[in-house]
Amino acid sequence: MPKRRKKKLVRVIHQSVGPLPLRLAAQYASHLLVFSDASQKRHGGLAVVLFDSPDSEARVVTQTVPIIGSNELELQAAVFALGEAQRQFPERRLALFSDNQDAVIRLRQFQGAGTGSDPVLSQMLAVQGIVSNLVNAEICWIKGHATCRGNTLADQYAGQAASEPPTGCLA
């Protein structure tokens, strides 16, 4: 007698109304909400989604880059997000959300220990002139592929950026 296959359960995820789930929205109401994500489809893709306020429209910035290691690409996306936040909203207090725990841990360690603790990250931040932006930011991990609309948008746009060839490269 053949084995019966279990029916595949379809998990329905209800996206938050605002950029963050309601349980987090009040805590970051006065912050610029910044979501970063990276993708490794055909090329490397970085995406930043910025919300000036919880009820504002999303501002999206993407960049196609060469593929590097997954965690390094996620860190590059977070640094890209910090740069875009400073460029578009200078002097604004921000909360950076990433679904990559390694990138969040590395950024938090840099905040606590300073520029000498991570020379590679220090150079990445210095090139863009955003060391002070990181020091004053709140860095938060948010569960990927969950109810957070901001993270879902960042994931979607990073995938689109990764599907496009980098500028100056042949596909």
C-alpha positions as CSV (number, residue, x, y, z in Angstrom):
1,M,0.0,0.0,0.0
2,P,1.5,3.4,-1.0
3,K,2.3,6.0,1.6
4,R,-0.1,8.8,1.8
5,R,1.4,12.2,1.3
6,K,0.6,14.8,3.8
7,K,-1.2,17.8,2.5
8,K,1.0,20.8,2.2
9,L,-0.2,23.5,4.6
10,V,-0.4,27.0,3.2
11,R,0.7,29.5,5.8
12,V,-1.1,32.8,5.5
13,I,0.8,35.8,6.7
14,H,-1.1,39.0,7.4
15,Q,1.1,42.0,6.8
16,S,1.1,44.9,9.2
17,V,-0.9,47.9,8.3
18,G,2.0,50.2,8.9
19,P,5.7,49.6,8.3
20,L,6.1,47.8,11.7
21,P,3.8,45.4,13.5
22,L,1.6,47.2,16.1
23,R,3.5,45.8,19.0
24,L,6.6,47.8,17.8
25,A,5.0,50.8,16.2
26,A,4.6,53.0,19.3
27,Q,8.2,52.3,20.4
28,Y,9.6,53.8,17.2
29,A,6.9,56.4,16.3
30,S,9.3,59.3,16.4
31,H,12.1,57.6,14.4
32,L,12.9,57.5,10.8
33,L,12.1,53.8,10.0
34,V,14.8,52.3,7.8
35,F,14.6,48.7,6.5
36,S,17.5,47.0,4.7
37,D,17.8,43.7,2.9
38,A,20.0,42.0,0.4
39,S,19.5,39.3,-2.2
40,Q,21.7,36.9,-4.2
41,K,19.6,35.9,-7.2
42,R,21.4,36.6,-10.5
43,H,23.5,39.4,-9.1
44,G,23.7,40.9,-5.6
45,G,20.9,43.3,-4.8
46,L,20.6,45.8,-2.0
47,A,17.4,47.6,-1.0
48,V,16.6,50.3,1.4
49,V,13.0,51.2,2.4
50,L,12.5,54.5,4.3
51,F,9.4,55.6,6.2
52,D,9.5,59.2,7.4
53,S,6.6,58.4,9.7
54,P,4.5,55.3,10.3
55,D,1.7,56.6,8.0
56,S,3.9,58.0,5.2
57,E,4.6,56.4,1.8
58,A,7.7,54.3,1.5
59,R,10.8,55.7,-0.2
60,V,12.7,52.9,-1.9
61,V,16.4,52.9,-3.1
62,T,18.0,49.9,-4.7
63,Q,21.4,49.1,-5.9
64,T,22.8,46.1,-7.9
65,V,26.2,44.9,-6.7
66,P,28.5,42.0,-7.4
67,I,27.7,38.9,-5.3
68,I,29.8,38.4,-2.1
69,G,29.1,36.2,0.9
70,S,25.5,36.4,2.2
71,N,26.3,38.0,5.6
72,E,28.7,40.5,4.0
73,L,26.0,41.4,1.5
74,E,23.5,42.0,4.3
75,L,26.1,44.1,6.1
76,Q,26.7,46.1,2.9
77,A,22.9,46.6,2.6
78,A,22.7,48.0,6.2
79,V,25.6,50.4,5.5
80,F,23.9,51.4,2.3
81,A,20.7,52.0,4.3
82,L,22.6,54.2,6.8
83,G,24.0,56.3,4.0
84,E,20.7,56.7,2.3
85,A,19.0,57.7,5.6
86,Q,21.7,60.4,6.1
87,R,21.5,61.6,2.5
88,Q,17.7,61.9,2.5
89,F,17.0,62.8,6.1
90,P,20.1,64.4,7.6
91,E,20.2,64.8,11.4
92,R,17.1,62.6,11.8
93,R,17.0,60.0,14.6
94,L,16.6,56.6,12.9
95,A,15.9,53.0,13.7
96,L,17.5,50.5,11.3
97,F,15.8,47.1,10.8
98,S,17.5,44.1,9.3
99,D,16.4,40.5,9.1
100,N,20.1,39.3,9.3
101,Q,21.2,38.7,12.9
102,D,24.9,38.6,12.0
103,A,24.8,42.1,10.4
104,V,22.8,43.4,13.5
105,I,25.3,41.9,15.9
106,R,28.3,43.3,14.0
107,L,26.8,46.8,13.8
108,R,25.9,46.8,17.6
109,Q,29.4,45.6,18.5
110,F,30.8,48.5,16.4
111,Q,28.5,50.9,18.2
112,G,29.7,49.7,21.6
113,A,33.4,49.2,20.9
114,G,34.2,52.0,18.4
115,T,36.1,52.3,15.2
116,G,39.1,50.2,16.2
117,S,37.0,47.0,16.8
118,D,36.2,46.3,13.2
119,P,38.5,47.9,10.7
120,V,36.6,46.6,7.6
121,L,33.3,48.0,8.8
122,S,35.1,51.2,9.9
123,Q,36.4,51.7,6.4
124,M,33.0,51.0,4.9
125,L,31.4,53.7,7.1
126,A,34.2,56.2,6.7
127,V,34.0,56.0,2.9
128,Q,30.4,57.2,3.1
129,G,31.0,59.5,6.0
130,I,28.4,57.9,8.2
131,V,30.2,56.8,11.3
132,S,28.2,59.2,13.5
133,N,25.0,58.1,11.8
134,L,25.6,54.5,13.0
135,V,26.6,55.6,16.5
136,N,23.3,57.4,17.0
137,A,21.1,54.8,15.3
138,E,19.0,52.1,16.9
139,I,19.9,48.8,15.3
140,C,17.1,46.3,15.4
141,W,16.7,42.7,14.3
142,I,13.3,41.9,12.8
143,K,12.1,38.4,11.8
144,G,12.3,37.9,8.1
145,H,9.3,36.8,6.1
146,A,6.9,37.7,8.9
147,T,4.2,40.3,9.5
148,C,6.5,43.4,9.1
149,R,5.5,45.3,5.9
150,G,8.7,47.3,5.8
151,N,10.8,44.1,5.8
152,T,8.6,42.5,3.1
153,L,9.1,45.5,0.9
154,A,12.9,45.5,1.4
155,D,13.0,41.8,0.6
156,Q,10.9,42.4,-2.6
157,Y,13.0,45.3,-3.9
158,A,16.3,43.5,-3.1
159,G,15.2,40.6,-5.2
160,Q,14.3,42.9,-8.1
161,A,17.7,44.7,-7.8
162,A,19.5,41.3,-7.8
163,S,17.7,40.3,-11.0
164,E,19.2,43.3,-12.9
165,P,22.8,43.3,-14.1
166,P,25.1,45.7,-12.3
167,T,25.8,49.0,-14.1
168,G,28.8,48.6,-16.4
169,C,28.6,44.8,-16.5
170,L,27.5,42.5,-19.3
171,A,24.6,40.2,-18.5
